[in-house]
Amino acid sequence: MLAEERVEWEPRSSLYNTDGQIFSDLGIPVVLFMENYDINRTGYHDTDDTMKNIDLDYASAVAAIAIESVAAAACDKR
């Protein structure tokens, strides 16, 4: 799968209408990591959206990968 760049104000953009949108609007670079995203799942922004639904070990592993990826990209001098 190839990456596709979309501007932040386009509704098809993954960043559109996320928490990162406000930072992007202010000119602050934003990186959005998403995996197995299903907006229609039970527990997405409803009363079942609680910590009991979060696999903390998995979340911390994804966060570590995201941090390492952004750091590597920021330091790339190509």
RASUL-V519992 format. One record per backbone hydrogen bond with DSSP energy under -0.5 kcal/mol. NH is the residue of the N-H (numbers start at 1). CO is the residue of the C=O. If there is no record, write none. Layout:
nh->{NH & NH}
co->{CO & CO}
This chain:
nh->{10 & 13 & 18 & 21 & 24 & 25 & 26 & 27 & 28 & 29 & 33 & 34 & 41 & 44 & 45 & 49 & 50 & 53 & 54 & 55 & 56 & 59 & 60 & 61 & 62 & 63 & 64 & 65 & 66 & 67 & 68 & 69 & 70 & 71 & 72 & 73 & 74 & 75 & 76 & 76}
co->{7 & 10 & 15 & 18 & 20 & 21 & 22 & 24 & 23 & 27 & 31 & 32 & 38 & 41 & 43 & 46 & 48 & 50 & 51 & 53 & 54 & 55 & 56 & 57 & 58 & 59 & 60 & 61 & 62 & 63 & 64 & 65 & 66 & 67 & 68 & 69 & 70 & 71 & 72 & 73}
